């Protein structure tokens, strides 16, 4: 387990949206956006059990995510406008010590694509990783054909570092991915830091 860190304050985004840590009370709103975007997200997200598509399933997911947030193991955030969840950005697998790294994942409601909101949310997550969590590096991957996601990463200073064959099982098949990273800073970890 990693040292716990306080959760960050909500971050304003363009168009009246906000990036904030996920909360247990988000279950209904998260189920709503997932159901609305089921087909839109099909090729980019793992297959989910039937329970995922229920309010109880979303509550269970949120309990796990909120617990990881509070433990400092991850930072799962919602992109919210007027009480409606429009997408999520997650920093997962946070590793401290000499590595000081995390993996970035994100998705956006189909109706919000192409408006710059995803790029702004990823930029905010990068700032949180650097300034709030004290991390050094973020890694990300995209499906080879997900050009929109690759543009989001490029706008946020990520560089392509490779490709991985059969990287993720998505939409019924093993998919190749492109791998990216962003170095956030060159600060040295404090001596003895976990």
Secondary structure, DSSP 8 states (H G I E B T S, - for coil): ----------EE-GGG-EEEE--GGGHHHHHHHHHHTHHHHTTTS----GGGGSHHHHHHHHHHHHHHHHHTS-EEEEEEETTEEEEEEEEEEEE-TTT-EEEEEEEE-GGGTTSSHHHHHHHHHHHIIIIIT--SEEEEEEETT-HHHHHHHHHTT-EEEEEEEEEEEETTEEEEEEEEEEE-------TT--
